[in-house]
Amino acid sequence: MQVPLLDLKQQYAMLKDEILQEIAEVCASQQFILGPKVDAFEKAVAEYCSAGHACGVSSGSDALLIALLAEKIGSGDEVITSAYSFFATAGAISRAGATPVFVDIEPLHYTIDVNKVEEQITSRTKAIIPVHLYGQPADMQPLLELAAKHKLCVIEDACQAIGAEDRGRRVGALGDYGCLSFFPSKNLGGFGDAGMVLCNDPKRDELLKILRNHGMAPQYHHQVIGSNFRIDALQAAILSHKLKYLDSWTESRQKNFADYQGLLKDCPEIVCPTCAPWCTRHVANQFVIRLKNGLRDKVWDALKNAGVGCAVYYPVPLHLQECFQSLGCRRGDFPESETAASETLALPVYPELSHIQKKYVVDTLLSILKEFRR
């Protein structure tokens, strides 16, 4: 049996006729840049995430960058973020001209260790970017209190966590900005790159929408320097339609997540992911297990050979990436991030995963580990 890590073809087959109709409407209108499809999608996502405003942009990476630009964060400034995340989180900080300052994760839930943030704050610190990783929120309440104490901007990286909740509140609308990604593999995925910035301040939203269009307002007049960060109307139309199904897909992901927890809980070599105490809605973007005793790479290879799609997110923590060597970080500086990078493995958890496929993944994994015990 072959079980892919992600199978987008099943989802497309279910929605094909509806999606093609959405695409046909945009093509008939010939309005591909901004316009009513984008406006409608922004309104729908803002409502879904309990945010006051939403600005559709070209990708989740650009969502992070444009939020930094809106706050005039750049050369000489520092931005605190997690040492364990997708590269775009720290990459956006550097692209804005600022310096990323890393903080280790708490080991059980892979989100930034709030207890270690304050010690990294300096006179140059301008913002904190917590990452809601694998579909689970970072611990936002103490982080927001800390940011208020030091007058820092909070930019939520919610690119993997649309619909997740911290203490009953949707992520992305808790800080000053919330950044979403609609990369095809996300819980709400487009047919290419797309993203969004959420906020609750109308003036911030107005500036974001100017910045995404080359800083232009009115046409051909530029008071600020922006760039082309616009979301395509085609993506907005597709995503608006798919948004109607997001909660049902999330429920399927959550069921798969819970099934894996139950089926793997008694295996001594595996540590299953869990919901943090502050997490009232985990949207199960990934199901990431830990494999102790140096087994991760061996199990990874064996699963792939058996036809089970799996992946490592992320094998090199950010502070050890070659492009950040100038920051002076060394191996051992963020031990929990380094351990997670060496022990974690993601299993298939997408909504359309069948019971037979799930059982094959579990049976194959347990069989592999049994062989390693001999």
BALOBA-1460 file (C-alpha; in Angstrom, 3 decimals):
// residues 374
<rec num="1" residu="m" x="0.000" y="0.000" z="0.000"/>
<rec num="2" residu="q" x="1.094" y="3.566" z="-0.717"/>
<rec num="3" residu="v" x="0.019" y="6.242" z="1.772"/>
<rec num="4" residu="p" x="1.155" y="9.730" z="0.775"/>
<rec num="5" residu="l" x="2.017" y="12.362" z="3.358"/>
<rec num="6" residu="l" x="-0.602" y="14.552" z="1.678"/>
<rec num="7" residu="d" x="-3.092" y="13.791" z="-1.082"/>
<rec num="8" residu="l" x="-4.608" y="16.938" z="-2.588"/>
<rec num="9" residu="k" x="-6.073" y="15.082" z="-5.565"/>
<rec num="10" residu="q" x="-8.913" y="13.621" z="-3.494"/>
<rec num="11" residu="q" x="-9.972" y="17.041" z="-2.269"/>
<rec num="12" residu="y" x="-9.839" y="18.478" z="-5.770"/>
<rec num="13" residu="a" x="-11.896" y="15.615" z="-7.185"/>
<rec num="14" residu="m" x="-14.646" y="16.357" z="-4.650"/>
<rec num="15" residu="l" x="-14.726" y="20.088" z="-5.475"/>
<rec num="16" residu="k" x="-13.675" y="20.062" z="-9.115"/>
<rec num="17" residu="d" x="-16.897" y="21.275" z="-10.722"/>
<rec num="18" residu="e" x="-17.435" y="23.971" z="-8.099"/>
<rec num="19" residu="i" x="-13.855" y="25.214" z="-8.327"/>
<rec num="20" residu="l" x="-13.879" y="25.302" z="-12.120"/>
<rec num="21" residu="q" x="-17.034" y="27.413" z="-11.954"/>
<rec num="22" residu="e" x="-15.279" y="29.878" z="-9.633"/>
<rec num="23" residu="i" x="-12.324" y="30.066" z="-12.019"/>
<rec num="24" residu="a" x="-14.659" y="30.541" z="-14.997"/>
<rec num="25" residu="e" x="-16.350" y="33.497" z="-13.290"/>
<rec num="26" residu="v" x="-13.032" y="35.237" z="-12.734"/>
<rec num="27" residu="c" x="-11.953" y="34.536" z="-16.307"/>
<rec num="28" residu="a" x="-15.235" y="35.898" z="-17.630"/>
<rec num="29" residu="s" x="-14.817" y="39.089" z="-15.614"/>
<rec num="30" residu="q" x="-11.150" y="39.438" z="-16.641"/>
<rec num="31" residu="q" x="-10.564" y="41.113" z="-13.243"/>
<rec num="32" residu="f" x="-7.538" y="39.214" z="-12.011"/>
<rec num="33" residu="i" x="-5.989" y="41.856" z="-9.748"/>
<rec num="34" residu="l" x="-7.844" y="42.695" z="-6.505"/>
<rec num="35" residu="g" x="-11.542" y="43.481" z="-7.027"/>
<rec num="36" residu="p" x="-14.740" y="41.963" z="-5.590"/>
<rec num="37" residu="k" x="-13.442" y="38.373" z="-5.288"/>
<rec num="38" residu="v" x="-10.567" y="39.576" z="-3.115"/>
<rec num="39" residu="d" x="-12.831" y="41.861" z="-1.075"/>
<rec num="40" residu="a" x="-15.253" y="39.003" z="-0.392"/>
<rec num="41" residu="f" x="-12.481" y="36.616" z="0.613"/>
<rec num="42" residu="e" x="-10.914" y="39.156" z="2.970"/>
<rec num="43" residu="k" x="-14.263" y="39.742" z="4.649"/>
<rec num="44" residu="a" x="-14.918" y="36.001" z="5.022"/>
<rec num="45" residu="v" x="-11.511" y="35.216" z="6.542"/>
<rec num="46" residu="a" x="-11.671" y="38.188" z="8.913"/>
<rec num="47" residu="e" x="-15.030" y="36.923" z="10.156"/>
<rec num="48" residu="y" x="-13.770" y="33.334" z="10.427"/>
<rec num="49" residu="c" x="-10.747" y="34.418" z="12.467"/>
<rec num="50" residu="s" x="-12.654" y="36.987" z="14.585"/>
<rec num="51" residu="a" x="-10.456" y="39.782" z="13.250"/>
<rec num="52" residu="g" x="-11.523" y="43.309" z="12.430"/>
<rec num="53" residu="h" x="-9.726" y="43.470" z="9.092"/>
<rec num="54" residu="a" x="-7.931" y="41.284" z="6.562"/>
<rec num="55" residu="c" x="-5.501" y="42.102" z="3.772"/>
<rec num="56" residu="g" x="-4.928" y="39.449" z="1.116"/>
<rec num="57" residu="v" x="-1.310" y="39.154" z="0.006"/>
<rec num="58" residu="s" x="0.877" y="37.054" z="-2.247"/>
<rec num="59" residu="s" x="2.079" y="34.469" z="0.315"/>
<rec num="60" residu="g" x="2.448" y="33.724" z="4.000"/>
<rec num="61" residu="s" x="6.098" y="34.756" z="3.750"/>
<rec num="62" residu="d" x="5.103" y="38.135" z="2.319"/>
<rec num="63" residu="a" x="2.425" y="38.474" z="4.997"/>
<rec num="64" residu="l" x="5.172" y="38.391" z="7.636"/>
<rec num="65" residu="l" x="7.324" y="40.823" z="5.675"/>
<rec num="66" residu="i" x="4.600" y="43.371" z="4.999"/>
<rec num="67" residu="a" x="3.587" y="43.393" z="8.688"/>
<rec num="68" residu="l" x="7.183" y="44.262" z="9.599"/>
<rec num="69" residu="l" x="7.278" y="46.957" z="6.908"/>
<rec num="70" residu="a" x="4.029" y="48.441" z="8.200"/>
<rec num="71" residu="e" x="5.669" y="48.854" z="11.613"/>
<rec num="72" residu="k" x="8.764" y="50.437" z="10.004"/>
<rec num="73" residu="i" x="10.934" y="47.686" z="11.478"/>
<rec num="74" residu="g" x="14.299" y="47.561" z="9.749"/>
<rec num="75" residu="s" x="18.024" y="48.148" z="10.098"/>
<rec num="76" residu="g" x="19.217" y="48.286" z="13.701"/>
<rec num="77" residu="d" x="16.040" y="46.716" z="15.054"/>
<rec num="78" residu="e" x="15.667" y="43.275" z="16.640"/>
<rec num="79" residu="v" x="12.714" y="40.914" z="16.412"/>
<rec num="80" residu="i" x="12.343" y="37.963" z="18.776"/>
<rec num="81" residu="t" x="11.070" y="34.677" z="17.379"/>
<rec num="82" residu="s" x="11.275" y="30.908" z="17.767"/>
<rec num="83" residu="a" x="14.429" y="29.003" z="16.874"/>
<rec num="84" residu="y" x="12.265" y="26.165" z="15.547"/>
<rec num="85" residu="s" x="9.992" y="27.032" z="12.648"/>
<rec num="86" residu="f" x="9.822" y="27.200" z="8.863"/>
<rec num="87" residu="f" x="12.516" y="29.486" z="7.484"/>
<rec num="88" residu="a" x="10.106" y="32.228" z="6.360"/>
<rec num="89" residu="t" x="9.573" y="33.358" z="9.951"/>
<rec num="90" residu="a" x="13.172" y="34.444" z="10.424"/>
<rec num="91" residu="g" x="13.707" y="35.119" z="6.727"/>
<rec num="92" residu="a" x="11.099" y="37.892" z="6.755"/>
<rec num="93" residu="i" x="12.872" y="39.596" z="9.660"/>
<rec num="94" residu="s" x="16.140" y="39.618" z="7.735"/>
<rec num="95" residu="r" x="14.453" y="40.719" z="4.497"/>
<rec num="96" residu="a" x="13.057" y="43.726" z="6.370"/>
<rec num="97" residu="g" x="16.635" y="44.590" z="7.384"/>
<rec num="98" residu="a" x="16.202" y="43.708" z="11.062"/>
<rec num="99" residu="t" x="17.995" y="41.077" z="13.149"/>
<rec num="100" residu="p" x="16.243" y="37.887" z="14.250"/>
<rec num="101" residu="v" x="16.789" y="37.030" z="17.916"/>
<rec num="102" residu="f" x="16.003" y="33.418" z="18.660"/>
<rec num="103" residu="v" x="14.354" y="31.861" z="21.694"/>
<rec num="104" residu="d" x="14.100" y="28.144" z="22.421"/>
<rec num="105" residu="i" x="10.832" y="26.197" z="22.318"/>
<rec num="106" residu="e" x="9.063" y="24.445" z="25.148"/>
<rec num="107" residu="p" x="9.570" y="20.744" z="24.400"/>
<rec num="108" residu="l" x="6.061" y="19.311" z="24.583"/>
<rec num="109" residu="h" x="4.303" y="21.586" z="22.105"/>
<rec num="110" residu="y" x="7.088" y="23.066" z="19.927"/>
<rec num="111" residu="t" x="6.023" y="26.685" z="20.470"/>
<rec num="112" residu="i" x="8.185" y="29.518" z="21.775"/>
<rec num="113" residu="d" x="9.080" y="29.230" z="25.472"/>
<rec num="114" residu="v" x="7.440" y="32.360" z="26.831"/>
<rec num="115" residu="n" x="9.485" y="32.116" z="30.037"/>
<rec num="116" residu="k" x="12.670" y="32.725" z="28.026"/>
<rec num="117" residu="v" x="11.496" y="35.683" z="25.957"/>
<rec num="118" residu="e" x="12.010" y="38.565" z="28.379"/>
<rec num="119" residu="e" x="15.703" y="37.863" z="28.856"/>
<rec num="120" residu="q" x="16.215" y="38.486" z="25.131"/>
<rec num="121" residu="i" x="14.538" y="41.909" z="25.097"/>
<rec num="122" residu="t" x="16.905" y="44.844" z="24.582"/>
<rec num="123" residu="s" x="16.539" y="48.517" z="23.717"/>
<rec num="124" residu="r" x="16.616" y="47.489" z="20.045"/>
<rec num="125" residu="t" x="13.759" y="44.991" z="20.303"/>
<rec num="126" residu="k" x="10.730" y="46.147" z="18.336"/>
<rec num="127" residu="a" x="8.548" y="43.063" z="17.953"/>
<rec num="128" residu="i" x="7.899" y="39.435" z="18.878"/>
<rec num="129" residu="i" x="6.805" y="36.852" z="16.308"/>
<rec num="130" residu="p" x="5.341" y="33.799" z="18.070"/>
<rec num="131" residu="v" x="4.759" y="30.813" z="15.774"/>
<rec num="132" residu="h" x="1.593" y="28.734" z="16.095"/>
<rec num="133" residu="l" x="3.279" y="25.556" z="14.952"/>
<rec num="134" residu="y" x="1.727" y="22.379" z="13.515"/>
<rec num="135" residu="g" x="-1.790" y="23.749" z="14.114"/>
<rec num="136" residu="q" x="-1.362" y="24.625" z="17.796"/>
<rec num="137" residu="p" x="-1.245" y="28.126" z="19.329"/>
<rec num="138" residu="a" x="1.727" y="29.527" z="21.166"/>
<rec num="139" residu="d" x="0.952" y="30.590" z="24.740"/>
<rec num="140" residu="m" x="-0.397" y="34.023" z="23.849"/>
<rec num="141" residu="q" x="-1.763" y="35.473" z="27.087"/>
<rec num="142" residu="p" x="1.577" y="35.854" z="28.943"/>
<rec num="143" residu="l" x="3.268" y="36.827" z="25.678"/>
<rec num="144" residu="l" x="0.794" y="39.659" z="25.074"/>
<rec num="145" residu="e" x="1.233" y="40.848" z="28.639"/>
<rec num="146" residu="l" x="5.003" y="40.856" z="28.196"/>
<rec num="147" residu="a" x="4.720" y="42.744" z="24.914"/>
<rec num="148" residu="a" x="2.467" y="45.362" z="26.507"/>
<rec num="149" residu="k" x="4.920" y="45.787" z="29.375"/>
<rec num="150" residu="h" x="7.788" y="46.511" z="26.971"/>
<rec num="151" residu="k" x="5.683" y="48.284" z="24.300"/>
<rec num="152" residu="l" x="6.459" y="45.697" z="21.616"/>
<rec num="153" residu="c" x="4.497" y="44.794" z="18.516"/>
<rec num="154" residu="v" x="3.211" y="41.207" z="18.313"/>
<rec num="155" residu="i" x="3.034" y="39.619" z="14.861"/>
<rec num="156" residu="e" x="1.464" y="36.165" z="15.012"/>
<rec num="157" residu="d" x="2.809" y="33.612" z="12.574"/>
<rec num="158" residu="a" x="-0.416" y="31.655" z="12.158"/>
<rec num="159" residu="c" x="0.534" y="30.251" z="8.762"/>
<rec num="160" residu="q" x="-0.032" y="26.675" z="9.989"/>
<rec num="161" residu="a" x="-2.932" y="27.376" z="12.301"/>
<rec num="162" residu="i" x="-5.982" y="29.013" z="10.722"/>
<rec num="163" residu="g" x="-8.905" y="28.426" z="13.089"/>
<rec num="164" residu="a" x="-6.777" y="27.357" z="16.069"/>
<rec num="165" residu="e" x="-7.741" y="28.824" z="19.430"/>
<rec num="166" residu="d" x="-5.893" y="30.016" z="22.523"/>
<rec num="167" residu="r" x="-8.230" y="30.044" z="25.514"/>
<rec num="168" residu="g" x="-11.239" y="30.173" z="23.214"/>
<rec num="169" residu="r" x="-9.898" y="32.987" z="21.017"/>
<rec num="170" residu="r" x="-8.929" y="32.512" z="17.380"/>
<rec num="171" residu="v" x="-5.248" y="32.966" z="16.613"/>
<rec num="172" residu="g" x="-4.275" y="35.666" z="14.163"/>
<rec num="173" residu="a" x="-6.528" y="38.226" z="15.829"/>
<rec num="174" residu="l" x="-4.814" y="38.300" z="19.238"/>
<rec num="175" residu="g" x="-1.682" y="40.307" z="18.462"/>
<rec num="176" residu="d" x="-1.207" y="43.472" z="16.437"/>
<rec num="177" residu="y" x="-1.010" y="41.410" z="13.249"/>
<rec num="178" residu="g" x="-1.748" y="37.808" z="12.316"/>
<rec num="179" residu="c" x="-0.183" y="36.189" z="9.261"/>
<rec num="180" residu="l" x="-1.798" y="33.333" z="7.337"/>
<rec num="181" residu="s" x="-0.547" y="31.155" z="4.505"/>
<rec num="182" residu="f" x="-2.695" y="29.489" z="1.868"/>
<rec num="183" residu="f" x="0.111" y="27.416" z="0.396"/>
<rec num="184" residu="p" x="-1.479" y="24.302" z="-1.178"/>
<rec num="185" residu="s" x="-0.505" y="21.983" z="1.687"/>
<rec num="186" residu="k" x="-2.069" y="24.149" z="4.404"/>
<rec num="187" residu="n" x="-5.425" y="23.319" z="6.021"/>
<rec num="188" residu="l" x="-6.927" y="25.941" z="3.702"/>
<rec num="189" residu="g" x="-4.776" y="25.709" z="0.589"/>
<rec num="190" residu="g" x="-4.945" y="27.539" z="-2.715"/>
<rec num="191" residu="f" x="-3.831" y="26.580" z="-6.191"/>
<rec num="192" residu="g" x="-0.466" y="28.266" z="-5.687"/>
<rec num="193" residu="d" x="0.929" y="30.841" z="-3.291"/>
<rec num="194" residu="a" x="-1.341" y="33.187" z="-1.323"/>
<rec num="195" residu="g" x="-1.470" y="34.683" z="2.155"/>
<rec num="196" residu="m" x="-3.212" y="37.186" z="4.396"/>
<rec num="197" residu="v" x="-2.533" y="39.669" z="7.175"/>
<rec num="198" residu="l" x="-5.162" y="40.095" z="9.887"/>
<rec num="199" residu="c" x="-5.410" y="43.043" z="12.253"/>
<rec num="200" residu="n" x="-7.939" y="44.916" z="14.372"/>
<rec num="201" residu="d" x="-6.776" y="48.462" z="13.650"/>
<rec num="202" residu="p" x="-8.347" y="50.141" z="10.584"/>
<rec num="203" residu="k" x="-5.329" y="52.420" z="10.110"/>
<rec num="204" residu="r" x="-2.979" y="49.430" z="10.057"/>
<rec num="205" residu="d" x="-5.237" y="47.693" z="7.558"/>
<rec num="206" residu="e" x="-5.278" y="50.783" z="5.338"/>
<rec num="207" residu="l" x="-1.483" y="50.951" z="5.371"/>
<rec num="208" residu="l" x="-1.147" y="47.234" z="4.608"/>
<rec num="209" residu="k" x="-3.358" y="47.622" z="1.560"/>
<rec num="210" residu="i" x="-1.276" y="50.546" z="0.344"/>
<rec num="211" residu="l" x="2.004" y="48.688" z="0.925"/>
<rec num="212" residu="r" x="0.820" y="45.580" z="-0.963"/>
<rec num="213" residu="n" x="0.221" y="47.738" z="-4.049"/>
<rec num="214" residu="h" x="3.649" y="49.394" z="-4.367"/>
<rec num="215" residu="g" x="2.792" y="51.946" z="-1.673"/>
<rec num="216" residu="m" x="0.422" y="53.577" z="-4.136"/>
<rec num="217" residu="a" x="-2.472" y="55.806" z="-3.017"/>
<rec num="218" residu="p" x="-3.958" y="57.323" z="-5.056"/>
<rec num="219" residu="q" x="-2.894" y="55.756" z="-8.344"/>
<rec num="220" residu="y" x="0.667" y="56.622" z="-9.378"/>
<rec num="221" residu="h" x="1.257" y="58.595" z="-6.183"/>
<rec num="222" residu="h" x="3.624" y="56.991" z="-3.657"/>
<rec num="223" residu="q" x="4.022" y="58.364" z="-0.135"/>
<rec num="224" residu="v" x="5.608" y="55.115" z="1.068"/>
<rec num="225" residu="i" x="7.648" y="52.373" z="-0.594"/>
<rec num="226" residu="g" x="5.802" y="49.103" z="-0.880"/>
<rec num="227" residu="s" x="5.949" y="46.314" z="-3.398"/>
<rec num="228" residu="n" x="3.719" y="43.913" z="-5.313"/>
<rec num="229" residu="f" x="2.307" y="41.823" z="-2.485"/>
<rec num="230" residu="r" x="-1.193" y="41.470" z="-3.967"/>
<rec num="231" residu="i" x="-3.203" y="38.260" z="-3.771"/>
<rec num="232" residu="d" x="-4.542" y="37.065" z="-7.131"/>
<rec num="233" residu="a" x="-8.299" y="37.217" z="-7.646"/>
<rec num="234" residu="l" x="-8.200" y="33.619" z="-8.901"/>
<rec num="235" residu="q" x="-6.703" y="32.456" z="-5.609"/>
<rec num="236" residu="a" x="-9.208" y="34.502" z="-3.626"/>
<rec num="237" residu="a" x="-12.126" y="32.977" z="-5.539"/>
<rec num="238" residu="i" x="-10.863" y="29.414" z="-5.061"/>
<rec num="239" residu="l" x="-10.075" y="29.944" z="-1.395"/>
<rec num="240" residu="s" x="-13.417" y="31.621" z="-0.688"/>
<rec num="241" residu="h" x="-15.162" y="28.502" z="-1.929"/>
<rec num="242" residu="k" x="-12.876" y="26.136" z="-0.040"/>
<rec num="243" residu="l" x="-13.325" y="28.113" z="3.181"/>
<rec num="244" residu="k" x="-16.886" y="26.731" z="3.384"/>
<rec num="245" residu="y" x="-15.423" y="23.262" z="3.913"/>
<rec num="246" residu="l" x="-12.613" y="24.187" z="6.283"/>
<rec num="247" residu="d" x="-14.350" y="23.260" z="9.537"/>
<rec num="248" residu="s" x="-15.341" y="19.813" z="8.259"/>
<rec num="249" residu="w" x="-11.787" y="19.207" z="7.035"/>
<rec num="250" residu="t" x="-10.454" y="20.332" z="10.402"/>
<rec num="251" residu="e" x="-12.772" y="17.896" z="12.182"/>
<rec num="252" residu="s" x="-11.426" y="15.069" z="10.021"/>
<rec num="253" residu="r" x="-7.857" y="16.098" z="10.800"/>
<rec num="254" residu="q" x="-8.677" y="16.204" z="14.512"/>
<rec num="255" residu="k" x="-10.170" y="12.712" z="14.345"/>
<rec num="256" residu="n" x="-7.079" y="11.363" z="12.597"/>
<rec num="257" residu="f" x="-4.921" y="13.118" z="15.197"/>
<rec num="258" residu="a" x="-6.880" y="11.550" z="18.074"/>
<rec num="259" residu="d" x="-6.882" y="8.107" z="16.431"/>
<rec num="260" residu="y" x="-3.101" y="8.179" z="16.094"/>
<rec num="261" residu="q" x="-2.764" y="9.219" z="19.738"/>
<rec num="262" residu="g" x="-4.831" y="6.240" z="20.832"/>
<rec num="263" residu="l" x="-3.141" y="3.724" z="18.544"/>
<rec num="264" residu="l" x="0.425" y="4.788" z="19.389"/>
<rec num="265" residu="k" x="0.138" y="5.710" z="23.074"/>
<rec num="266" residu="d" x="1.572" y="2.441" z="24.398"/>
<rec num="267" residu="c" x="4.657" y="2.371" z="22.178"/>
<rec num="268" residu="p" x="7.691" y="3.148" z="24.400"/>
<rec num="269" residu="e" x="9.823" y="4.607" z="21.586"/>
<rec num="270" residu="i" x="7.193" y="7.142" z="20.503"/>
<rec num="271" residu="v" x="6.145" y="10.417" z="22.105"/>
<rec num="272" residu="c" x="2.867" y="11.569" z="20.574"/>
<rec num="273" residu="p" x="1.919" y="15.232" z="20.257"/>
<rec num="274" residu="t" x="-0.546" y="16.640" z="22.773"/>
<rec num="275" residu="c" x="-2.663" y="19.748" z="23.192"/>
<rec num="276" residu="a" x="-1.172" y="22.468" z="25.375"/>
<rec num="277" residu="p" x="-3.154" y="23.604" z="28.449"/>
<rec num="278" residu="w" x="-3.901" y="26.940" z="26.767"/>
<rec num="279" residu="c" x="-4.973" y="25.324" z="23.489"/>
<rec num="280" residu="t" x="-8.743" y="25.086" z="23.191"/>
<rec num="281" residu="r" x="-8.699" y="24.204" z="19.474"/>
<rec num="282" residu="h" x="-5.851" y="22.366" z="17.776"/>
<rec num="283" residu="v" x="-6.366" y="22.274" z="13.998"/>
<rec num="284" residu="a" x="-3.953" y="19.364" z="13.399"/>
<rec num="285" residu="n" x="-1.957" y="20.802" z="10.527"/>
<rec num="286" residu="q" x="0.603" y="18.078" z="11.241"/>
<rec num="287" residu="f" x="0.844" y="14.984" z="13.437"/>
<rec num="288" residu="v" x="4.444" y="15.050" z="14.609"/>
<rec num="289" residu="i" x="5.820" y="12.241" z="16.743"/>
<rec num="290" residu="r" x="9.162" y="12.024" z="18.535"/>
<rec num="291" residu="l" x="11.370" y="8.981" z="18.188"/>
<rec num="292" residu="k" x="13.920" y="8.559" z="20.958"/>
<rec num="293" residu="n" x="17.284" y="6.782" z="21.090"/>
<rec num="294" residu="g" x="18.502" y="7.959" z="17.704"/>
<rec num="295" residu="l" x="15.769" y="6.041" z="15.876"/>
<rec num="296" residu="r" x="14.245" y="8.869" z="13.864"/>
<rec num="297" residu="d" x="16.271" y="8.621" z="10.652"/>
<rec num="298" residu="k" x="16.144" y="4.809" z="10.613"/>
<rec num="299" residu="v" x="12.368" y="4.827" z="11.060"/>
<rec num="300" residu="w" x="11.988" y="7.579" z="8.484"/>
<rec num="301" residu="d" x="13.825" y="5.530" z="5.874"/>
<rec num="302" residu="a" x="11.968" y="2.324" z="6.743"/>
<rec num="303" residu="l" x="8.564" y="4.008" z="6.503"/>
<rec num="304" residu="k" x="9.381" y="5.489" z="3.119"/>
<rec num="305" residu="n" x="10.552" y="2.091" z="1.879"/>
<rec num="306" residu="a" x="7.212" y="0.646" z="3.028"/>
<rec num="307" residu="g" x="5.250" y="3.241" z="1.073"/>
<rec num="308" residu="v" x="4.342" y="5.537" z="3.971"/>
<rec num="309" residu="g" x="4.743" y="9.236" z="3.264"/>
<rec num="310" residu="c" x="6.458" y="11.029" z="6.115"/>
<rec num="311" residu="a" x="8.654" y="14.094" z="6.537"/>
<rec num="312" residu="v" x="10.901" y="15.934" z="8.978"/>
<rec num="313" residu="y" x="9.806" y="19.460" z="9.902"/>
<rec num="314" residu="y" x="12.491" y="20.813" z="10.479"/>
<rec num="315" residu="p" x="15.877" y="19.036" z="10.363"/>
<rec num="316" residu="v" x="17.984" y="22.178" z="10.974"/>
<rec num="317" residu="p" x="16.794" y="24.731" z="13.538"/>
<rec num="318" residu="l" x="16.984" y="28.344" z="12.456"/>
<rec num="319" residu="h" x="19.939" y="29.361" z="14.602"/>
<rec num="320" residu="l" x="22.104" y="26.706" z="12.899"/>
<rec num="321" residu="q" x="21.192" y="27.669" z="9.325"/>
<rec num="322" residu="e" x="24.260" y="28.708" z="7.335"/>
<rec num="323" residu="c" x="22.770" y="32.077" z="6.369"/>
<rec num="324" residu="f" x="22.474" y="33.038" z="10.058"/>
<rec num="325" residu="q" x="26.050" y="32.197" z="11.050"/>
<rec num="326" residu="s" x="26.810" y="35.896" z="11.432"/>
<rec num="327" residu="l" x="24.446" y="36.023" z="14.419"/>
<rec num="328" residu="g" x="27.014" y="34.022" z="16.404"/>
<rec num="329" residu="c" x="24.712" y="31.237" z="17.543"/>
<rec num="330" residu="r" x="26.233" y="27.829" z="18.203"/>
<rec num="331" residu="r" x="25.086" y="24.260" z="18.601"/>
<rec num="332" residu="g" x="23.818" y="23.856" z="22.151"/>
<rec num="333" residu="d" x="22.413" y="27.381" z="22.430"/>
<rec num="334" residu="f" x="18.817" y="26.204" z="21.985"/>
<rec num="335" residu="p" x="18.826" y="22.557" z="23.062"/>
<rec num="336" residu="e" x="15.073" y="21.909" z="22.860"/>
<rec num="337" residu="s" x="14.948" y="23.132" z="19.269"/>
<rec num="338" residu="e" x="17.959" y="21.007" z="18.383"/>
<rec num="339" residu="t" x="16.457" y="17.928" z="20.028"/>
<rec num="340" residu="a" x="13.159" y="18.432" z="18.219"/>
<rec num="341" residu="a" x="15.026" y="18.754" z="14.923"/>
<rec num="342" residu="s" x="16.739" y="15.396" z="15.518"/>
<rec num="343" residu="e" x="13.761" y="13.430" z="16.886"/>
<rec num="344" residu="t" x="10.561" y="14.544" z="15.142"/>
<rec num="345" residu="l" x="8.751" y="12.903" z="12.249"/>
<rec num="346" residu="a" x="5.430" y="13.919" z="10.663"/>
<rec num="347" residu="l" x="2.886" y="11.253" z="9.684"/>
<rec num="348" residu="p" x="-0.027" y="11.638" z="7.223"/>
<rec num="349" residu="v" x="-2.982" y="13.396" z="8.861"/>
<rec num="350" residu="y" x="-4.837" y="14.996" z="5.919"/>
<rec num="351" residu="p" x="-8.662" y="14.958" z="6.036"/>
<rec num="352" residu="e" x="-9.247" y="12.354" z="3.341"/>
<rec num="353" residu="l" x="-6.988" y="9.766" z="5.013"/>
<rec num="354" residu="s" x="-8.974" y="6.528" z="5.215"/>
<rec num="355" residu="h" x="-9.190" y="4.164" z="8.175"/>
<rec num="356" residu="i" x="-7.375" y="1.492" z="6.153"/>
<rec num="357" residu="q" x="-4.550" y="3.888" z="5.309"/>
<rec num="358" residu="k" x="-4.283" y="5.033" z="8.920"/>
<rec num="359" residu="k" x="-4.130" y="1.451" z="10.146"/>
<rec num="360" residu="y" x="-1.423" y="0.669" z="7.605"/>
<rec num="361" residu="v" x="0.647" y="3.630" z="8.806"/>
<rec num="362" residu="v" x="0.344" y="2.550" z="12.445"/>
<rec num="363" residu="d" x="0.880" y="-1.169" z="11.819"/>
<rec num="364" residu="t" x="3.914" y="-0.454" z="9.645"/>
<rec num="365" residu="l" x="5.412" y="1.927" z="12.189"/>
<rec num="366" residu="l" x="4.922" y="-0.469" z="15.106"/>
<rec num="367" residu="s" x="6.304" y="-3.367" z="13.059"/>
<rec num="368" residu="i" x="9.420" y="-1.360" z="12.211"/>
<rec num="369" residu="l" x="9.990" y="-0.454" z="15.837"/>
<rec num="370" residu="k" x="9.473" y="-4.074" z="16.905"/>
<rec num="371" residu="e" x="12.213" y="-5.133" z="14.472"/>
<rec num="372" residu="f" x="14.564" y="-2.507" z="15.892"/>
<rec num="373" residu="r" x="14.030" y="-3.902" z="19.407"/>
<rec num="374" residu="r" x="15.398" y="-7.311" z="18.423"/>
